[in-house]
Amino acid sequence: MKHLLYSITEPVVCAKCADEFAAGGTGSHTLQSYIRVDVGFSTRGMQVWCQRHAVNVVHIDFEDARPNADFRCLERKVN
Ligand SMILES: [Zn+2]
């Protein structure tokens, strides 16, 4: 179940947001806090959409397959 904890190795980011953040003056301390995206299913697969620029970040076409998806929320125990 460890895969349900944070395991992102390559973040998906909007190129326009990344360029603006790199240029400075966004007022955000991290690119992660600057980016605002919607993530969801489409009729073809899954899409990441940049709210700030109203552009597609990535659309993953499932090509009519149904990949396994796990929506359970796991929280790391704090002792
Ligand atoms: Zn953007």
PDB file of the backbone (N, CA, C, O) and the ligand in Angstrom, with CONECT records:
HET     ZN  A 101       1
ATOM      1  N   MET A   1       0.812  -1.215   0.000  1.00  0.00           N
ATOM      2  CA  MET A   1       0.000   0.000   0.000  1.00  0.00           C
ATOM      3  C   MET A   1       0.848   1.268   0.000  1.00  0.00           C
ATOM      4  O   MET A   1       0.302   2.371  -0.048  1.00  0.00           O
ATOM      5  N   LYS A   2       2.173   1.131   0.053  1.00  0.00           N
ATOM      6  CA  LYS A   2       3.021   2.319   0.094  1.00  0.00           C
ATOM      7  C   LYS A   2       2.837   3.186  -1.141  1.00  0.00           C
ATOM      8  O   LYS A   2       3.066   4.395  -1.094  1.00  0.00           O
ATOM      9  N   HIS A   3       2.422   2.571  -2.255  1.00  0.00           N
ATOM     10  CA  HIS A   3       2.237   3.352  -3.474  1.00  0.00           C
ATOM     11  C   HIS A   3       1.119   4.374  -3.336  1.00  0.00           C
ATOM     12  O   HIS A   3       1.019   5.287  -4.156  1.00  0.00           O
ATOM     13  N   LEU A   4       0.273   4.240  -2.315  1.00  0.00           N
ATOM     14  CA  LEU A   4      -0.805   5.207  -2.106  1.00  0.00           C
ATOM     15  C   LEU A   4      -0.341   6.415  -1.295  1.00  0.00           C
ATOM     16  O   LEU A   4      -1.077   7.392  -1.162  1.00  0.00           O
ATOM     17  N   LEU A   5       0.860   6.355  -0.760  1.00  0.00           N
ATOM     18  CA  LEU A   5       1.452   7.545  -0.148  1.00  0.00           C
ATOM     19  C   LEU A   5       2.121   8.346  -1.263  1.00  0.00           C
ATOM     20  O   LEU A   5       2.168   7.884  -2.402  1.00  0.00           O
ATOM     21  N   TYR A   6       2.627   9.511  -0.965  1.00  0.00           N
ATOM     22  CA  TYR A   6       3.212  10.363  -2.019  1.00  0.00           C
ATOM     23  C   TYR A   6       4.360   9.623  -2.696  1.00  0.00           C
ATOM     24  O   TYR A   6       5.358   9.291  -2.055  1.00  0.00           O
ATOM     25  N   SER A   7       4.216   9.369  -3.979  1.00  0.00           N
ATOM     26  CA  SER A   7       5.241   8.611  -4.692  1.00  0.00           C
ATOM     27  C   SER A   7       5.516   9.186  -6.083  1.00  0.00           C
ATOM     28  O   SER A   7       5.971   8.475  -6.979  1.00  0.00           O
ATOM     29  N   ILE A   8       5.237  10.459  -6.248  1.00  0.00           N
ATOM     30  CA  ILE A   8       5.477  11.113  -7.539  1.00  0.00           C
ATOM     31  C   ILE A   8       6.976  11.307  -7.731  1.00  0.00           C
ATOM     32  O   ILE A   8       7.646  11.907  -6.890  1.00  0.00           O
ATOM     33  N   THR A   9       7.492  10.798  -8.835  1.00  0.00           N
ATOM     34  CA  THR A   9       8.920  10.950  -9.117  1.00  0.00           C
ATOM     35  C   THR A   9       9.163  12.004 -10.205  1.00  0.00           C
ATOM     36  O   THR A   9      10.237  12.602 -10.271  1.00  0.00           O
ATOM     37  N   GLU A  10       8.166  12.221 -11.044  1.00  0.00           N
ATOM     38  CA  GLU A  10       8.278  13.247 -12.074  1.00  0.00           C
ATOM     39  C   GLU A  10       6.977  14.040 -12.114  1.00  0.00           C
ATOM     40  O   GLU A  10       5.987  13.581 -12.684  1.00  0.00           O
ATOM     41  N   PRO A  11       6.973  15.220 -11.514  1.00  0.00           N
ATOM     42  CA  PRO A  11       5.750  16.002 -11.495  1.00  0.00           C
ATOM     43  C   PRO A  11       5.330  16.442 -12.891  1.00  0.00           C
ATOM     44  O   PRO A  11       6.173  16.679 -13.756  1.00  0.00           O
ATOM     45  N   VAL A  12       4.040  16.547 -13.103  1.00  0.00           N
ATOM     46  CA  VAL A  12       3.506  17.078 -14.358  1.00  0.00           C
ATOM     47  C   VAL A  12       3.193  18.542 -14.105  1.00  0.00           C
ATOM     48  O   VAL A  12       2.397  18.866 -13.224  1.00  0.00           O
ATOM     49  N   VAL A  13       3.814  19.427 -14.875  1.00  0.00           N
ATOM     50  CA  VAL A  13       3.620  20.861 -14.654  1.00  0.00           C
ATOM     51  C   VAL A  13       3.261  21.546 -15.966  1.00  0.00           C
ATOM     52  O   VAL A  13       3.614  21.077 -17.048  1.00  0.00           O
ATOM     53  N   CYS A  14       2.561  22.650 -15.848  1.00  0.00           N
ATOM     54  CA  CYS A  14       2.259  23.489 -17.007  1.00  0.00           C
ATOM     55  C   CYS A  14       3.539  24.208 -17.419  1.00  0.00           C
ATOM     56  O   CYS A  14       4.185  24.840 -16.584  1.00  0.00           O
ATOM     57  N   ALA A  15       3.910  24.121 -18.679  1.00  0.00           N
ATOM     58  CA  ALA A  15       5.144  24.747 -19.157  1.00  0.00           C
ATOM     59  C   ALA A  15       5.078  26.269 -19.015  1.00  0.00           C
ATOM     60  O   ALA A  15       6.085  26.910 -18.712  1.00  0.00           O
ATOM     61  N   LYS A  16       3.897  26.845 -19.234  1.00  0.00           N
ATOM     62  CA  LYS A  16       3.761  28.299 -19.110  1.00  0.00           C
ATOM     63  C   LYS A  16       3.926  28.733 -17.655  1.00  0.00           C
ATOM     64  O   LYS A  16       4.585  29.734 -17.373  1.00  0.00           O
ATOM     65  N   CYS A  17       3.337  27.991 -16.748  1.00  0.00           N
ATOM     66  CA  CYS A  17       3.491  28.293 -15.318  1.00  0.00           C
ATOM     67  C   CYS A  17       4.952  28.151 -14.913  1.00  0.00           C
ATOM     68  O   CYS A  17       5.474  28.983 -14.171  1.00  0.00           O
ATOM     69  N   ALA A  18       5.616  27.101 -15.396  1.00  0.00           N
ATOM     70  CA  ALA A  18       7.018  26.873 -15.051  1.00  0.00           C
ATOM     71  C   ALA A  18       7.876  28.019 -15.559  1.00  0.00           C
ATOM     72  O   ALA A  18       8.783  28.467 -14.857  1.00  0.00           O
ATOM     73  N   ASP A  19       7.606  28.503 -16.773  1.00  0.00           N
ATOM     74  CA  ASP A  19       8.369  29.623 -17.334  1.00  0.00           C
ATOM     75  C   ASP A  19       8.156  30.891 -16.508  1.00  0.00           C
ATOM     76  O   ASP A  19       9.114  31.606 -16.214  1.00  0.00           O
ATOM     77  N   GLU A  20       6.912  31.173 -16.135  1.00  0.00           N
ATOM     78  CA  GLU A  20       6.617  32.371 -15.348  1.00  0.00           C
ATOM     79  C   GLU A  20       7.278  32.297 -13.984  1.00  0.00           C
ATOM     80  O   GLU A  20       7.830  33.282 -13.495  1.00  0.00           O
ATOM     81  N   PHE A  21       7.217  31.109 -13.367  1.00  0.00           N
ATOM     82  CA  PHE A  21       7.825  30.950 -12.048  1.00  0.00           C
ATOM     83  C   PHE A  21       9.337  31.137 -12.134  1.00  0.00           C
ATOM     84  O   PHE A  21       9.937  31.793 -11.283  1.00  0.00           O
ATOM     85  N   ALA A  22       9.949  30.554 -13.171  1.00  0.00           N
ATOM     86  CA  ALA A  22      11.405  30.661 -13.343  1.00  0.00           C
ATOM     87  C   ALA A  22      11.826  32.108 -13.580  1.00  0.00           C
ATOM     88  O   ALA A  22      12.920  32.507 -13.180  1.00  0.00           O
ATOM     89  N   ALA A  23      10.971  32.897 -14.225  1.00  0.00           N
ATOM     90  CA  ALA A  23      11.287  34.298 -14.490  1.00  0.00           C
ATOM     91  C   ALA A  23      11.189  35.155 -13.233  1.00  0.00           C
ATOM     92  O   ALA A  23      11.707  36.271 -13.195  1.00  0.00           O
ATOM     93  N   GLY A  24      10.517  34.625 -12.196  1.00  0.00           N
ATOM     94  CA  GLY A  24      10.389  35.350 -10.937  1.00  0.00           C
ATOM     95  C   GLY A  24       9.195  36.281 -10.935  1.00  0.00           C
ATOM     96  O   GLY A  24       8.550  36.498 -11.961  1.00  0.00           O
ATOM     97  N   GLY A  25       8.914  36.830  -9.759  1.00  0.00           N
ATOM     98  CA  GLY A  25       7.840  37.805  -9.646  1.00  0.00           C
ATOM     99  C   GLY A  25       6.454  37.208  -9.519  1.00  0.00           C
ATOM    100  O   GLY A  25       5.462  37.929  -9.622  1.00  0.00           O
ATOM    101  N   THR A  26       6.364  35.900  -9.297  1.00  0.00           N
ATOM    102  CA  THR A  26       5.037  35.302  -9.146  1.00  0.00           C
ATOM    103  C   THR A  26       4.503  35.465  -7.724  1.00  0.00           C
ATOM    104  O   THR A  26       3.299  35.364  -7.489  1.00  0.00           O
ATOM    105  N   GLY A  27       5.408  35.718  -6.779  1.00  0.00           N
ATOM    106  CA  GLY A  27       4.988  35.821  -5.385  1.00  0.00           C
ATOM    107  C   GLY A  27       4.844  34.471  -4.709  1.00  0.00           C
ATOM    108  O   GLY A  27       4.479  34.397  -3.536  1.00  0.00           O
ATOM    109  N   SER A  28       5.127  33.409  -5.436  1.00  0.00           N
ATOM    110  CA  SER A  28       5.041  32.060  -4.868  1.00  0.00           C
ATOM    111  C   SER A  28       6.445  31.569  -4.526  1.00  0.00           C
ATOM    112  O   SER A  28       7.412  31.861  -5.229  1.00  0.00           O
ATOM    113  N   HIS A  29       6.532  30.824  -3.440  1.00  0.00           N
ATOM    114  CA  HIS A  29       7.836  30.314  -3.013  1.00  0.00           C
ATOM    115  C   HIS A  29       8.224  29.033  -3.746  1.00  0.00           C
ATOM    116  O   HIS A  29       9.407  28.719  -3.877  1.00  0.00           O
ATOM    117  N   THR A  30       7.226  28.298  -4.221  1.00  0.00           N
ATOM    118  CA  THR A  30       7.508  27.053  -4.943  1.00  0.00           C
ATOM    119  C   THR A  30       6.648  26.986  -6.196  1.00  0.00           C
ATOM    120  O   THR A  30       5.562  27.563  -6.256  1.00  0.00           O
ATOM    121  N   LEU A  31       7.147  26.279  -7.182  1.00  0.00           N
ATOM    122  CA  LEU A  31       6.352  26.073  -8.405  1.00  0.00           C
ATOM    123  C   LEU A  31       5.061  25.336  -8.066  1.00  0.00           C
ATOM    124  O   LEU A  31       4.004  25.600  -8.640  1.00  0.00           O
ATOM    125  N   GLN A  32       5.171  24.417  -7.132  1.00  0.00           N
ATOM    126  CA  GLN A  32       4.008  23.618  -6.731  1.00  0.00           C
ATOM    127  C   GLN A  32       2.888  24.516  -6.189  1.00  0.00           C
ATOM    128  O   GLN A  32       1.709  24.253  -6.427  1.00  0.00           O
ATOM    129  N   SER A  33       3.260  25.568  -5.466  1.00  0.00           N
ATOM    130  CA  SER A  33       2.228  26.450  -4.911  1.00  0.00           C
ATOM    131  C   SER A  33       1.706  27.444  -5.955  1.00  0.00           C
ATOM    132  O   SER A  33       0.642  28.033  -5.765  1.00  0.00           O
ATOM    133  N   TYR A  34       2.440  27.634  -7.050  1.00  0.00           N
ATOM    134  CA  TYR A  34       2.014  28.559  -8.099  1.00  0.00           C
ATOM    135  C   TYR A  34       1.043  27.904  -9.076  1.00  0.00           C
ATOM    136  O   TYR A  34       0.091  28.529  -9.542  1.00  0.00           O
ATOM    137  N   ILE A  35       1.302  26.653  -9.371  1.00  0.00           N
ATOM    138  CA  ILE A  35       0.493  25.952 -10.368  1.00  0.00           C
ATOM    139  C   ILE A  35      -0.903  25.665  -9.833  1.00  0.00           C
ATOM    140  O   ILE A  35      -1.069  25.242  -8.689  1.00  0.00           O
ATOM    141  N   ARG A  36      -1.894  25.899 -10.669  1.00  0.00           N
ATOM    142  CA  ARG A  36      -3.285  25.562 -10.332  1.00  0.00           C
ATOM    143  C   ARG A  36      -3.830  24.735 -11.480  1.00  0.00           C
ATOM    144  O   ARG A  36      -3.997  25.233 -12.594  1.00  0.00           O
ATOM    145  N   VAL A  37      -4.104  23.480 -11.207  1.00  0.00           N
ATOM    146  CA  VAL A  37      -4.576  22.593 -12.266  1.00  0.00           C
ATOM    147  C   VAL A  37      -5.835  21.852 -11.846  1.00  0.00           C
ATOM    148  O   VAL A  37      -6.090  21.627 -10.663  1.00  0.00           O
ATOM    149  N   ASP A  38      -6.602  21.485 -12.844  1.00  0.00           N
ATOM    150  CA  ASP A  38      -7.696  20.536 -12.671  1.00  0.00           C
ATOM    151  C   ASP A  38      -7.199  19.210 -13.201  1.00  0.00           C
ATOM    152  O   ASP A  38      -6.532  19.168 -14.235  1.00  0.00           O
ATOM    153  N   VAL A  39      -7.507  18.142 -12.522  1.00  0.00           N
ATOM    154  CA  VAL A  39      -7.163  16.793 -12.975  1.00  0.00           C
ATOM    155  C   VAL A  39      -8.444  15.984 -12.988  1.00  0.00           C
ATOM    156  O   VAL A  39      -9.185  15.948 -12.006  1.00  0.00           O
ATOM    157  N   GLY A  40      -8.695  15.339 -14.111  1.00  0.00           N
ATOM    158  CA  GLY A  40      -9.924  14.565 -14.162  1.00  0.00           C
ATOM    159  C   GLY A  40     -10.001  13.668 -15.370  1.00  0.00           C
ATOM    160  O   GLY A  40      -9.151  13.690 -16.260  1.00  0.00           O
ATOM    161  N   PHE A  41     -11.055  12.879 -15.365  1.00  0.00           N
ATOM    162  CA  PHE A  41     -11.290  11.953 -16.469  1.00  0.00           C
ATOM    163  C   PHE A  41     -12.009  12.676 -17.595  1.00  0.00           C
ATOM    164  O   PHE A  41     -12.854  13.540 -17.365  1.00  0.00           O
ATOM    165  N   SER A  42     -11.657  12.306 -18.804  1.00  0.00           N
ATOM    166  CA  SER A  42     -12.354  12.793 -19.994  1.00  0.00           C
ATOM    167  C   SER A  42     -13.010  11.582 -20.652  1.00  0.00           C
ATOM    168  O   SER A  42     -12.952  10.469 -20.129  1.00  0.00           O
ATOM    169  N   THR A  43     -13.621  11.809 -21.782  1.00  0.00           N
ATOM    170  CA  THR A  43     -14.236  10.680 -22.472  1.00  0.00           C
ATOM    171  C   THR A  43     -13.182   9.738 -23.047  1.00  0.00           C
ATOM    172  O   THR A  43     -13.489   8.587 -23.358  1.00  0.00           O
ATOM    173  N   ARG A  44     -11.935  10.215 -23.193  1.00  0.00           N
ATOM    174  CA  ARG A  44     -10.857   9.393 -23.753  1.00  0.00           C
ATOM    175  C   ARG A  44      -9.871   8.882 -22.717  1.00  0.00           C
ATOM    176  O   ARG A  44      -9.179   7.891 -22.949  1.00  0.00           O
ATOM    177  N   GLY A  45      -9.805   9.552 -21.582  1.00  0.00           N
ATOM    178  CA  GLY A  45      -8.802   9.148 -20.596  1.00  0.00           C
ATOM    179  C   GLY A  45      -8.743  10.104 -19.433  1.00  0.00           C
ATOM    180  O   GLY A  45      -9.740  10.325 -18.746  1.00  0.00           O
ATOM    181  N   MET A  46      -7.568  10.673 -19.209  1.00  0.00           N
ATOM    182  CA  MET A  46      -7.379  11.584 -18.082  1.00  0.00           C
ATOM    183  C   MET A  46      -6.661  12.835 -18.566  1.00  0.00           C
ATOM    184  O   MET A  46      -5.742  12.773 -19.383  1.00  0.00           O
ATOM    185  N   GLN A  47      -7.107  13.974 -18.038  1.00  0.00           N
ATOM    186  CA  GLN A  47      -6.519  15.234 -18.466  1.00  0.00           C
ATOM    187  C   GLN A  47      -6.063  16.056 -17.264  1.00  0.00           C
ATOM    188  O   GLN A  47      -6.704  16.076 -16.213  1.00  0.00           O
ATOM    189  N   VAL A  48      -4.921  16.740 -17.461  1.00  0.00           N
ATOM    190  CA  VAL A  48      -4.463  17.773 -16.534  1.00  0.00           C
ATOM    191  C   VAL A  48      -4.622  19.089 -17.282  1.00  0.00           C
ATOM    192  O   VAL A  48      -4.104  19.254 -18.386  1.00  0.00           O
ATOM    193  N   TRP A  49      -5.346  20.025 -16.668  1.00  0.00           N
ATOM    194  CA  TRP A  49      -5.698  21.283 -17.304  1.00  0.00           C
ATOM    195  C   TRP A  49      -5.209  22.438 -16.447  1.00  0.00           C
ATOM    196  O   TRP A  49      -5.488  22.477 -15.249  1.00  0.00           O
ATOM    197  N   CYS A  50      -4.487  23.374 -17.037  1.00  0.00           N
ATOM    198  CA  CYS A  50      -4.013  24.533 -16.284  1.00  0.00           C
ATOM    199  C   CYS A  50      -5.144  25.555 -16.171  1.00  0.00           C
ATOM    200  O   CYS A  50      -5.627  26.077 -17.176  1.00  0.00           O
ATOM    201  N   GLN A  51      -5.552  25.828 -14.955  1.00  0.00           N
ATOM    202  CA  GLN A  51      -6.600  26.827 -14.708  1.00  0.00           C
ATOM    203  C   GLN A  51      -6.085  28.232 -15.015  1.00  0.00           C
ATOM    204  O   GLN A  51      -6.810  29.072 -15.550  1.00  0.00           O
ATOM    205  N   ARG A  52      -4.812  28.472 -14.665  1.00  0.00           N
ATOM    206  CA  ARG A  52      -4.251  29.818 -14.831  1.00  0.00           C
ATOM    207  C   ARG A  52      -4.176  30.227 -16.302  1.00  0.00           C
ATOM    208  O   ARG A  52      -4.480  31.372 -16.637  1.00  0.00           O
ATOM    209  N   HIS A  53      -3.782  29.321 -17.173  1.00  0.00           N
ATOM    210  CA  HIS A  53      -3.601  29.654 -18.583  1.00  0.00           C
ATOM    211  C   HIS A  53      -4.694  29.085 -19.481  1.00  0.00           C
ATOM    212  O   HIS A  53      -4.715  29.349 -20.683  1.00  0.00           O
ATOM    213  N   ALA A  54      -5.595  28.311 -18.903  1.00  0.00           N
ATOM    214  CA  ALA A  54      -6.670  27.688 -19.672  1.00  0.00           C
ATOM    215  C   ALA A  54      -6.110  26.912 -20.861  1.00  0.00           C
ATOM    216  O   ALA A  54      -6.546  27.083 -22.000  1.00  0.00           O
ATOM    217  N   VAL A  55      -5.135  26.057 -20.565  1.00  0.00           N
ATOM    218  CA  VAL A  55      -4.542  25.222 -21.602  1.00  0.00           C
ATOM    219  C   VAL A  55      -4.396  23.791 -21.102  1.00  0.00           C
ATOM    220  O   VAL A  55      -4.357  23.531 -19.899  1.00  0.00           O
ATOM    221  N   ASN A  56      -4.317  22.875 -22.055  1.00  0.00           N
ATOM    222  CA  ASN A  56      -4.049  21.481 -21.739  1.00  0.00           C
ATOM    223  C   ASN A  56      -2.600  21.337 -21.286  1.00  0.00           C
ATOM    224  O   ASN A  56      -1.685  21.852 -21.927  1.00  0.00           O
ATOM    225  N   VAL A  57      -2.405  20.634 -20.181  1.00  0.00           N
ATOM    226  CA  VAL A  57      -1.050  20.299 -19.733  1.00  0.00           C
ATOM    227  C   VAL A  57      -0.688  18.924 -20.281  1.00  0.00           C
ATOM    228  O   VAL A  57       0.385  18.741 -20.854  1.00  0.00           O
ATOM    229  N   VAL A  58      -1.564  17.984 -20.108  1.00  0.00           N
ATOM    230  CA  VAL A  58      -1.389  16.662 -20.711  1.00  0.00           C
ATOM    231  C   VAL A  58      -2.749  15.975 -20.765  1.00  0.00           C
ATOM    232  O   VAL A  58      -3.590  16.137 -19.880  1.00  0.00           O
ATOM    233  N   HIS A  59      -2.932  15.217 -21.811  1.00  0.00           N
ATOM    234  CA  HIS A  59      -4.103  14.359 -21.909  1.00  0.00           C
ATOM    235  C   HIS A  59      -3.603  12.954 -22.174  1.00  0.00           C
ATOM    236  O   HIS A  59      -2.933  12.704 -23.175  1.00  0.00           O
ATOM    237  N   ILE A  60      -3.926  12.048 -21.285  1.00  0.00           N
ATOM    238  CA  ILE A  60      -3.484  10.659 -21.433  1.00  0.00           C
ATOM    239  C   ILE A  60      -4.647   9.859 -21.993  1.00  0.00           C
ATOM    240  O   ILE A  60      -5.686   9.711 -21.349  1.00  0.00           O
ATOM    241  N   ASP A  61      -4.459   9.348 -23.193  1.00  0.00           N
ATOM    242  CA  ASP A  61      -5.503   8.582 -23.868  1.00  0.00           C
ATOM    243  C   ASP A  61      -5.427   7.130 -23.414  1.00  0.00           C
ATOM    244  O   ASP A  61      -4.412   6.465 -23.622  1.00  0.00           O
ATOM    245  N   PHE A  62      -6.480   6.644 -22.804  1.00  0.00           N
ATOM    246  CA  PHE A  62      -6.491   5.261 -22.321  1.00  0.00           C
ATOM    247  C   PHE A  62      -6.699   4.256 -23.454  1.00  0.00           C
ATOM    248  O   PHE A  62      -6.578   3.049 -23.249  1.00  0.00           O
ATOM    249  N   GLU A  63      -7.013   4.760 -24.650  1.00  0.00           N
ATOM    250  CA  GLU A  63      -7.224   3.906 -25.829  1.00  0.00           C
ATOM    251  C   GLU A  63      -8.166   2.748 -25.530  1.00  0.00           C
ATOM    252  O   GLU A  63      -7.885   1.587 -25.829  1.00  0.00           O
ATOM    253  N   ASP A  64      -9.295   3.113 -24.929  1.00  0.00           N
ATOM    254  CA  ASP A  64     -10.378   2.190 -24.600  1.00  0.00           C
ATOM    255  C   ASP A  64     -10.027   1.147 -23.539  1.00  0.00           C
ATOM    256  O   ASP A  64     -10.844   0.274 -23.247  1.00  0.00           O
ATOM    257  N   ALA A  65      -8.841   1.222 -22.966  1.00  0.00           N
ATOM    258  CA  ALA A  65      -8.492   0.309 -21.870  1.00  0.00           C
ATOM    259  C   ALA A  65      -9.010   0.905 -20.558  1.00  0.00           C
ATOM    260  O   ALA A  65      -9.301   2.099 -20.483  1.00  0.00           O
ATOM    261  N   ARG A  66      -9.119   0.090 -19.557  1.00  0.00           N
ATOM    262  CA  ARG A  66      -9.535   0.560 -18.236  1.00  0.00           C
ATOM    263  C   ARG A  66      -8.409   0.262 -17.251  1.00  0.00           C
ATOM    264  O   ARG A  66      -8.411  -0.788 -16.609  1.00  0.00           O
ATOM    265  N   PRO A  67      -7.450   1.176 -17.126  1.00  0.00           N
ATOM    266  CA  PRO A  67      -6.353   0.925 -16.197  1.00  0.00           C
ATOM    267  C   PRO A  67      -6.868   0.871 -14.756  1.00  0.00           C
ATOM    268  O   PRO A  67      -7.873   1.494 -14.414  1.00  0.00           O
ATOM    269  N   ASN A  68      -6.166   0.123 -13.935  1.00  0.00           N
ATOM    270  CA  ASN A  68      -6.549   0.045 -12.528  1.00  0.00           C
ATOM    271  C   ASN A  68      -6.343   1.398 -11.866  1.00  0.00           C
ATOM    272  O   ASN A  68      -5.335   2.067 -12.092  1.00  0.00           O
ATOM    273  N   ALA A  69      -7.294   1.785 -11.060  1.00  0.00           N
ATOM    274  CA  ALA A  69      -7.190   3.051 -10.327  1.00  0.00           C
ATOM    275  C   ALA A  69      -7.596   2.789  -8.881  1.00  0.00           C
ATOM    276  O   ALA A  69      -8.541   2.048  -8.610  1.00  0.00           O
ATOM    277  N   ASP A  70      -6.877   3.400  -7.973  1.00  0.00           N
ATOM    278  CA  ASP A  70      -7.142   3.204  -6.551  1.00  0.00           C
ATOM    279  C   ASP A  70      -7.413   4.567  -5.927  1.00  0.00           C
ATOM    280  O   ASP A  70      -6.524   5.417  -5.877  1.00  0.00           O
ATOM    281  N   PHE A  71      -8.630   4.775  -5.454  1.00  0.00           N
ATOM    282  CA  PHE A  71      -9.023   6.070  -4.908  1.00  0.00           C
ATOM    283  C   PHE A  71      -9.017   6.095  -3.383  1.00  0.00           C
ATOM    284  O   PHE A  71      -9.517   7.039  -2.770  1.00  0.00           O
ATOM    285  N   ARG A  72      -8.454   5.061  -2.776  1.00  0.00           N
ATOM    286  CA  ARG A  72      -8.406   5.069  -1.308  1.00  0.00           C
ATOM    287  C   ARG A  72      -7.430   6.137  -0.822  1.00  0.00           C
ATOM    288  O   ARG A  72      -6.383   6.353  -1.432  1.00  0.00           O
ATOM    289  N   CYS A  73      -7.769   6.784   0.249  1.00  0.00           N
ATOM    290  CA  CYS A  73      -6.900   7.798   0.853  1.00  0.00           C
ATOM    291  C   CYS A  73      -6.161   7.181   2.026  1.00  0.00           C
ATOM    292  O   CYS A  73      -6.773   6.714   2.986  1.00  0.00           O
ATOM    293  N   LEU A  74      -4.853   7.184   1.938  1.00  0.00           N
ATOM    294  CA  LEU A  74      -4.039   6.711   3.047  1.00  0.00           C
ATOM    295  C   LEU A  74      -3.350   7.901   3.661  1.00  0.00           C
ATOM    296  O   LEU A  74      -2.892   8.797   2.952  1.00  0.00           O
ATOM    297  N   GLU A  75      -3.274   7.916   4.960  1.00  0.00           N
ATOM    298  CA  GLU A  75      -2.540   8.976   5.650  1.00  0.00           C
ATOM    299  C   GLU A  75      -1.439   8.341   6.468  1.00  0.00           C
ATOM    300  O   GLU A  75      -1.648   7.350   7.168  1.00  0.00           O
ATOM    301  N   ARG A  76      -0.261   8.932   6.365  1.00  0.00           N
ATOM    302  CA  ARG A  76       0.876   8.426   7.122  1.00  0.00           C
ATOM    303  C   ARG A  76       0.620   8.700   8.601  1.00  0.00           C
ATOM    304  O   ARG A  76       0.255   9.812   8.983  1.00  0.00           O
ATOM    305  N   LYS A  77       0.815   7.671   9.427  1.00  0.00           N
ATOM    306  CA  LYS A  77       0.599   7.836  10.864  1.00  0.00           C
ATOM    307  C   LYS A  77       1.696   8.692  11.472  1.00  0.00           C
ATOM    308  O   LYS A  77       2.879   8.501  11.189  1.00  0.00           O
ATOM    309  N   VAL A  78       1.297   9.628  12.302  1.00  0.00           N
ATOM    310  CA  VAL A  78       2.255  10.492  12.991  1.00  0.00           C
ATOM    311  C   VAL A  78       2.311  10.048  14.441  1.00  0.00           C
ATOM    312  O   VAL A  78       1.288   9.998  15.124  1.00  0.00           O
ATOM    313  N   ASN A  79       3.500   9.729  14.905  1.00  0.00           N
ATOM    314  CA  ASN A  79       3.657   9.297  16.307  1.00  0.00           C
ATOM    315  C   ASN A  79       4.252  10.402  17.157  1.00  0.00           C
ATOM    316  O   ASN A  79       4.454  10.217  18.357  1.00  0.00           O
TER     317      ASN A  79
HETATM  318 ZN    ZN A 101      -0.181  27.325 -16.555  1.00  0.00          ZN2+
END
